[in-house]
Amino acid sequence: MKKGIHPEEYRLVCFKDMSNEQTFITKSTVKTRETITLDGVEYPVVKLEISDSSHPFYTGKVKLLDSAGRIDKFKNRYAKHLEKKP
């Protein structure tokens, strides 16, 4: 490793998956404003939308999305822009 390019201010940080409320603690240099208390210890918290505990690749569960509804919303939102083209 090159010297002088890696941060040295590692601290314990809690990462929280907001889709299933699972948390895990690891060392990180990420800056956070929020904190969480786990087992009587206060940690800075980083909120994640998805992690290995909720991602379909790791869980084996497929989450169906309403793709038809999303396409209709897109077409309705941009219909006036699409009509202008010849």
OpenMM code with the backbone's topology and positions (N, CA, C; nanometers):
from openmm import Vec3, app, unit

residues = "MET LYS LYS GLY ILE HIS PRO GLU GLU TYR ARG LEU VAL CYS PHE LYS ASP MET SER ASN GLU GLN THR PHE ILE THR LYS SER THR VAL LYS THR ARG GLU THR ILE THR LEU ASP GLY VAL GLU TYR PRO VAL VAL LYS LEU GLU ILE SER ASP SER SER HIS PRO PHE TYR THR GLY LYS VAL LYS LEU LEU ASP SER ALA GLY ARG ILE ASP LYS PHE LYS ASN ARG TYR ALA LYS HIS LEU GLU LYS LYS PRO".split()
positions = [
    Vec3(0.0838, -0.1187, 0.0000),
    Vec3(0.0000, 0.0000, 0.0000),
    Vec3(0.0880, 0.1247, 0.0000),
    Vec3(0.0402, 0.2271, -0.0680),
    Vec3(0.1122, 0.3535, -0.0665),
    Vec3(0.0933, 0.4213, 0.0679),
    Vec3(0.1958, 0.4851, 0.1144),
    Vec3(0.1880, 0.5546, 0.2420),
    Vec3(0.1319, 0.6948, 0.2221),
    Vec3(0.0546, 0.7400, 0.3206),
    Vec3(0.0035, 0.8760, 0.3213),
    Vec3(-0.1247, 0.8988, 0.2425),
    Vec3(-0.1822, 0.7956, 0.1814),
    Vec3(-0.3050, 0.8183, 0.1052),
    Vec3(-0.4281, 0.7562, 0.1725),
    Vec3(-0.4084, 0.6762, 0.2761),
    Vec3(-0.5187, 0.6102, 0.3433),
    Vec3(-0.5549, 0.6843, 0.4720),
    Vec3(-0.6845, 0.6971, 0.5010),
    Vec3(-0.7247, 0.7657, 0.6238),
    Vec3(-0.6821, 0.6865, 0.7469),
    Vec3(-0.6600, 0.7581, 0.8551),
    Vec3(-0.6183, 0.6923, 0.9782),
    Vec3(-0.7211, 0.7082, 1.0894),
    Vec3(-0.8293, 0.7773, 1.0620),
    Vec3(-0.9292, 0.8054, 1.1646),
    Vec3(-1.0465, 0.7080, 1.1567),
    Vec3(-1.0193, 0.5789, 1.1633),
    Vec3(-1.1253, 0.4790, 1.1614),
    Vec3(-1.1940, 0.4763, 1.2966),
    Vec3(-1.3252, 0.4514, 1.2945),
    Vec3(-1.4025, 0.4390, 1.4174),
    Vec3(-1.5128, 0.3366, 1.3924),
    Vec3(-1.5730, 0.2872, 1.4974),
    Vec3(-1.6825, 0.1935, 1.4830),
    Vec3(-1.8083, 0.2678, 1.4397),
    Vec3(-1.8721, 0.2191, 1.3342),
    Vec3(-1.9925, 0.2810, 1.2792),
    Vec3(-2.0969, 0.1721, 1.2603),
    Vec3(-2.2228, 0.2059, 1.2888),
    Vec3(-2.3334, 0.1132, 1.2696),
    Vec3(-2.3977, 0.1413, 1.1338),
    Vec3(-2.4133, 0.0385, 1.0530),
    Vec3(-2.4835, 0.0485, 0.9258),
    Vec3(-2.6183, -0.0191, 0.9435),
    Vec3(-2.7269, 0.0522, 0.9088),
    Vec3(-2.8625, 0.0013, 0.9313),
    Vec3(-2.9358, -0.0106, 0.7986),
    Vec3(-2.9819, -0.1320, 0.7677),
    Vec3(-3.0615, -0.1569, 0.6476),
    Vec3(-3.2047, -0.1157, 0.6790),
    Vec3(-3.2540, -0.0131, 0.6113),
    Vec3(-3.3860, 0.0413, 0.6422),
    Vec3(-3.4998, -0.0475, 0.5913),
    Vec3(-3.4728, -0.1399, 0.5004),
    Vec3(-3.5793, -0.2250, 0.4487),
    Vec3(-3.6150, -0.3382, 0.5446),
    Vec3(-3.5204, -0.3810, 0.6284),
    Vec3(-3.5505, -0.4888, 0.7229),
    Vec3(-3.4981, -0.4618, 0.8642),
    Vec3(-3.4494, -0.3410, 0.8888),
    Vec3(-3.4047, -0.2958, 1.0214),
    Vec3(-3.2835, -0.3722, 1.0754),
    Vec3(-3.2124, -0.4479, 0.9940),
    Vec3(-3.0936, -0.5181, 1.0414),
    Vec3(-2.9780, -0.4202, 1.0509),
    Vec3(-2.8945, -0.4375, 1.1526),
    Vec3(-2.7791, -0.3500, 1.1721),
    Vec3(-2.6518, -0.4337, 1.1796),
    Vec3(-2.5413, -0.3729, 1.1407),
    Vec3(-2.4107, -0.4341, 1.1623),
    Vec3(-2.3107, -0.3236, 1.1882),
    Vec3(-2.2095, -0.3568, 1.2666),
    Vec3(-2.1096, -0.2591, 1.3095),
    Vec3(-1.9754, -0.2960, 1.2479),
    Vec3(-1.9093, -0.1948, 1.1927),
    Vec3(-1.7776, -0.2146, 1.1343),
    Vec3(-1.6995, -0.0844, 1.1461),
    Vec3(-1.5717, -0.0899, 1.1187),
    Vec3(-1.4904, 0.0310, 1.1211),
    Vec3(-1.5076, 0.1068, 0.9908),
    Vec3(-1.5153, 0.2393, 0.9999),
    Vec3(-1.5328, 0.3224, 0.8814),
    Vec3(-1.4867, 0.4639, 0.9115),
    Vec3(-1.4663, 0.5413, 0.8061),
    Vec3(-1.4332, 0.6829, 0.8202),
    Vec3(-1.5477, 0.7711, 0.7738),
    Vec3(-1.6629, 0.7116, 0.7416),
    Vec3(-1.7767, 0.7859, 0.6890),
    Vec3(-1.8238, 0.8895, 0.7917),
    Vec3(-1.8641, 1.0054, 0.7420),
    Vec3(-1.9137, 1.1130, 0.8280),
    Vec3(-2.0650, 1.0992, 0.8412),
    Vec3(-2.1166, 1.1049, 0.9628),
    Vec3(-2.2601, 1.0952, 0.9870),
    Vec3(-2.3034, 1.1987, 1.0887),
    Vec3(-2.4322, 1.2315, 1.0850),
    Vec3(-2.4887, 1.3253, 1.1823),
    Vec3(-2.5754, 1.2542, 1.2853),
    Vec3(-2.6257, 1.1373, 1.2480),
    Vec3(-2.7158, 1.0643, 1.3360),
    Vec3(-2.6401, 0.9593, 1.4153),
    Vec3(-2.6977, 0.9219, 1.5313),
    Vec3(-2.6400, 0.8181, 1.6137),
    Vec3(-2.7482, 0.7175, 1.6518),
    Vec3(-2.7040, 0.6008, 1.6947),
    Vec3(-2.7938, 0.4957, 1.7394),
    Vec3(-2.7288, 0.4288, 1.8600),
    Vec3(-2.8111, 0.3838, 1.9546),
    Vec3(-2.7594, 0.3151, 2.0718),
    Vec3(-2.7904, 0.1669, 2.0611),
    Vec3(-2.6868, 0.0864, 2.0625),
    Vec3(-2.6990, -0.0593, 2.0590),
    Vec3(-2.6248, -0.1174, 2.1774),
    Vec3(-2.6911, -0.2003, 2.2551),
    Vec3(-2.6315, -0.2651, 2.3719),
    Vec3(-2.5680, -0.1633, 2.4662),
    Vec3(-2.6309, -0.0464, 2.4796),
    Vec3(-2.5829, 0.0554, 2.5710),
    Vec3(-2.4672, 0.1385, 2.5195),
    Vec3(-2.4270, 0.1182, 2.3948),
    Vec3(-2.3163, 0.1938, 2.3354),
    Vec3(-2.3714, 0.2772, 2.2206),
    Vec3(-2.3310, 0.4033, 2.2146),
    Vec3(-2.3778, 0.4929, 2.1093),
    Vec3(-2.2797, 0.4906, 1.9912),
    Vec3(-2.3352, 0.4682, 1.8713),
    Vec3(-2.2552, 0.4624, 1.7493),
    Vec3(-2.3089, 0.5626, 1.6479),
    Vec3(-2.2237, 0.6171, 1.5622),
    Vec3(-2.2744, 0.6908, 1.4465),
    Vec3(-2.3456, 0.5902, 1.3565),
    Vec3(-2.4533, 0.6320, 1.2903),
    Vec3(-2.5305, 0.5387, 1.2088),
    Vec3(-2.5362, 0.5863, 1.0645),
    Vec3(-2.5242, 0.4909, 0.9712),
    Vec3(-2.5399, 0.5155, 0.8280),
    Vec3(-2.6597, 0.4319, 0.7845),
    Vec3(-2.7588, 0.4972, 0.7247),
    Vec3(-2.8793, 0.4273, 0.6817),
    Vec3(-2.8627, 0.3815, 0.5371),
    Vec3(-2.8882, 0.2521, 0.5148),
    Vec3(-2.8758, 0.1926, 0.3826),
    Vec3(-3.0134, 0.1562, 0.3294),
    Vec3(-3.0318, 0.1658, 0.1999),
    Vec3(-3.1568, 0.1224, 0.1389),
    Vec3(-3.1575, -0.0278, 0.1184),
    Vec3(-3.0419, -0.0847, 0.0954),
    Vec3(-3.0326, -0.2280, 0.0695),
    Vec3(-2.8955, -0.2778, 0.1139),
    Vec3(-2.8922, -0.3987, 0.1649),
    Vec3(-2.7662, -0.4605, 0.2056),
    Vec3(-2.7723, -0.6082, 0.1706),
    Vec3(-2.6721, -0.6834, 0.2115),
    Vec3(-2.6728, -0.8258, 0.1799),
    Vec3(-2.7868, -0.9000, 0.2489),
    Vec3(-2.8419, -0.8440, 0.3567),
    Vec3(-2.9517, -0.9110, 0.4262),
    Vec3(-3.0868, -0.8890, 0.3585),
    Vec3(-3.0943, -0.7957, 0.2629),
    Vec3(-3.2217, -0.7707, 0.1950),
    Vec3(-3.2121, -0.7774, 0.0428),
    Vec3(-3.0917, -0.7895, -0.0120),
    Vec3(-3.0756, -0.7931, -0.1573),
    Vec3(-3.1200, -0.9286, -0.2117),
    Vec3(-3.2023, -0.9301, -0.3180),
    Vec3(-3.2528, -1.0572, -0.3726),
    Vec3(-3.1435, -1.1558, -0.4135),
    Vec3(-3.0287, -1.1085, -0.4559),
    Vec3(-2.9209, -1.1987, -0.4956),
    Vec3(-2.8749, -1.2840, -0.3774),
    Vec3(-2.8662, -1.2235, -0.2594),
    Vec3(-2.8183, -1.2948, -0.1412),
    Vec3(-2.9291, -1.3698, -0.0688),
    Vec3(-3.0520, -1.3184, -0.0725),
    Vec3(-3.1620, -1.3811, 0.0008),
    Vec3(-3.2315, -1.4888, -0.0800),
    Vec3(-3.2220, -1.4823, -0.2133),
    Vec3(-3.2902, -1.5789, -0.2981),
    Vec3(-3.4365, -1.5473, -0.3186),
    Vec3(-3.4831, -1.4356, -0.2658),
    Vec3(-3.6219, -1.3943, -0.2804),
    Vec3(-3.6301, -1.2833, -0.3841),
    Vec3(-3.7237, -1.2959, -0.4760),
    Vec3(-3.7411, -1.1957, -0.5798),
    Vec3(-3.8547, -1.1045, -0.5388),
    Vec3(-3.8310, -0.9763, -0.5474),
    Vec3(-3.9324, -0.8771, -0.5143),
    Vec3(-3.9875, -0.8217, -0.6449),
    Vec3(-4.1158, -0.8429, -0.6689),
    Vec3(-4.1772, -0.7966, -0.7920),
    Vec3(-4.2096, -0.6483, -0.7818),
    Vec3(-4.1751, -0.5752, -0.8860),
    Vec3(-4.2042, -0.4331, -0.8920),
    Vec3(-4.3168, -0.4081, -0.9894),
    Vec3(-4.3914, -0.3049, -0.9647),
    Vec3(-4.5012, -0.2669, -1.0538),
    Vec3(-4.4428, -0.1884, -1.1701),
    Vec3(-4.3797, -0.2600, -1.2628),
    Vec3(-4.3124, -0.1920, -1.3732),
    Vec3(-4.4126, -0.1295, -1.4695),
    Vec3(-4.5287, -0.1901, -1.4867),
    Vec3(-4.6287, -0.1316, -1.5767),
    Vec3(-4.6753, 0.0024, -1.5213),
    Vec3(-4.6969, 0.0111, -1.3937),
    Vec3(-4.7374, 0.1376, -1.3327),
    Vec3(-4.6296, 0.2432, -1.3447),
    Vec3(-4.5059, 0.2041, -1.3317),
    Vec3(-4.3955, 0.2989, -1.3425),
    Vec3(-4.3841, 0.3512, -1.4851),
    Vec3(-4.4056, 0.2639, -1.5838),
    Vec3(-4.3984, 0.3062, -1.7241),
    Vec3(-4.5118, 0.4014, -1.7560),
    Vec3(-4.6317, 0.3725, -1.7065),
    Vec3(-4.7458, 0.4616, -1.7289),
    Vec3(-4.7221, 0.5982, -1.6662),
    Vec3(-4.6663, 0.6009, -1.5469),
    Vec3(-4.6370, 0.7286, -1.4818),
    Vec3(-4.5370, 0.8090, -1.5647),
    Vec3(-4.4359, 0.7409, -1.6172),
    Vec3(-4.3360, 0.8078, -1.7003),
    Vec3(-4.4004, 0.8659, -1.8251),
    Vec3(-4.4824, 0.7865, -1.8927),
    Vec3(-4.5468, 0.8337, -2.0152),
    Vec3(-4.6387, 0.9516, -1.9871),
    Vec3(-4.7131, 0.9482, -1.8787),
    Vec3(-4.8015, 1.0591, -1.8431),
    Vec3(-4.7222, 1.1852, -1.8107),
    Vec3(-4.6117, 1.1693, -1.7427),
    Vec3(-4.5323, 1.2839, -1.7013),
    Vec3(-4.4674, 1.3527, -1.8217),
    Vec3(-4.4246, 1.2748, -1.9199),
    Vec3(-4.3528, 1.3304, -2.0332),
    Vec3(-4.4327, 1.3267, -2.1632),
    Vec3(-4.5637, 1.3113, -2.1529),
    Vec3(-4.6487, 1.3023, -2.2721),
    Vec3(-4.6410, 1.4298, -2.3552),
    Vec3(-4.6434, 1.5460, -2.2907),
    Vec3(-4.6399, 1.6711, -2.3667),
    Vec3(-4.5076, 1.6888, -2.4398),
    Vec3(-4.3976, 1.6380, -2.3844),
    Vec3(-4.2676, 1.6470, -2.4521),
    Vec3(-4.2600, 1.5512, -2.5705),
    Vec3(-4.3246, 1.4365, -2.5587),
    Vec3(-4.3232, 1.3376, -2.6654),
    Vec3(-4.4110, 1.3796, -2.7825),
    Vec3(-4.5189, 1.4550, -2.7561),
    Vec3(-4.6113, 1.4984, -2.8594),
    Vec3(-4.5500, 1.6036, -2.9501),
    Vec3(-4.4558, 1.6809, -2.9006),
    Vec3(-4.3961, 1.7895, -2.9786),
    Vec3(-4.3094, 1.7393, -3.0920),
    Vec3(-4.2537, 1.6200, -3.0803),
    Vec3(-4.1651, 1.5681, -3.1844),
    Vec3(-4.2467, 1.5247, -3.3047),
    Vec3(-4.1980, 1.5532, -3.4267),
    Vec3(-4.2724, 1.5163, -3.5481),
    Vec3(-4.2709, 1.3682, -3.5749),
] * unit.nanometer
topology = app.Topology()
chain = topology.addChain("A")
for resn in residues:
    res = topology.addResidue(resn, chain)
    for name in ("N", "CA", "C"):
        topology.addAtom(name, app.Element.getBySymbol(name[0]), res)
